[in-house]
Amino acid sequence: MIVRRAVVGDAARLAEIQNPIIRDTSITFNPQERTEAEFGEAIRTLPCFLVAEVDGQVVGFVTYDQFRKGAGYARTAEHTIVLAETARGKGVGRALMAAAEDHARAADIGSLWAGVSAENPAGVAFHARLGYEEIARLPKVGFKFGRWMDLVLMRKWLGPS
């Protein structure tokens, strides 16, 4: 497995990986599938967009961007990690997160945040195993499939203690 910076040529594969998750699960609250063009724009503009390849095939990605707008938040970022179903449980997520955390430290990011659907207990457990602590549960902030869903906010401190 290799972890590398995403290139625009990865965009179609990234849509193949994420769109079934958007369409069929409550892992993300987003109801709109993402286009190849949207992925291309994200690859060009996000400060961190990394992919994992296994046997030459992209099987997952991780991104981060500033947590909230404004200069006071410049050292706090929120990440997104998405894996193809075939890549789960094989260390791909850990490798992507380690690379994203290294990238964030080099960019002087103090903490990384995850917003995880409460309907995704595997995602909450994954982050906890990586040292993310649950900071808050925001009730009924997401809406999808005709129902309200809770969001779990988790944080990992990367900066000096």
Long-range contacts (C-beta under 8 A, 24 or more apart in sequence): 1-52, 1-53, 1-54, 1-91, 1-92, 1-95, 2-52, 2-53, 3-50, 3-51, 3-52, 3-53, 3-95, 3-96, 3-99, 4-50, 4-51, 4-53, 5-49, 5-50, 5-51, 6-43, 6-49, 6-50, 6-51, 6-61, 7-43, 8-40, 8-43, 8-44, 10-39, 10-43, 10-51, 10-58, 10-61, 11-36, 11-37, 11-39, 11-40, 11-43, 12-36, 12-39, 13-57, 13-58, 14-39, 14-51, 14-58, 14-61, 14-82, 15-39, 17-58, 17-59, 17-60, 17-61, 17-82, 17-83, 17-84, 18-82, 21-82, 25-120, 26-117, 26-119, 26-120, 26-142, 26-144, 26-145, 26-149, 27-117, 27-119, 27-120, 27-123, 28-117, 29-117, 29-142, 29-143, 29-144, 29-149, 29-151, 30-144, 31-144, 47-77, 47-107, 48-77, 48-79, 48-100, 48-103, 48-104, 48-107, 50-96, 50-99, 50-100, 50-103, 52-83, 52-87, 52-92, 52-95, 52-96, 54-87, 54-92, 59-83, 59-84, 59-86, 59-87, 59-92, 60-84, 60-87, 60-92, 60-93, 60-96, 61-96, 62-96, 62-97, 62-99, 62-100, 63-100, 64-100, 64-103, 64-104, 64-109, 64-112, 67-113, 75-108, 75-109, 75-110, 75-111, 75-159, 76-109, 76-110, 76-111, 76-113, 77-104, 77-109, 77-111, 77-112, 77-113, 78-112, 78-113, 78-114, 78-115, 79-112, 79-113, 79-114, 81-114, 93-126, 94-130, 97-130, 101-156, 101-158, 104-158, 105-158, 105-159, 108-159, 109-158, 109-159, 110-157, 110-158, 110-159, 111-155, 111-156, 111-157, 111-158, 111-159, 112-155, 112-156, 112-158, 113-153, 113-154, 113-155, 114-152, 114-153, 114-154, 114-155, 115-151, 115-152, 115-153, 115-154, 116-151, 116-152, 116-153, 116-154, 117-142, 117-149, 117-150, 117-151, 117-152, 118-149, 118-150, 118-151, 118-152, 119-149, 119-150, 124-152, 124-154, 127-154, 127-156, 128-154, 130-156, 131-156, 132-156
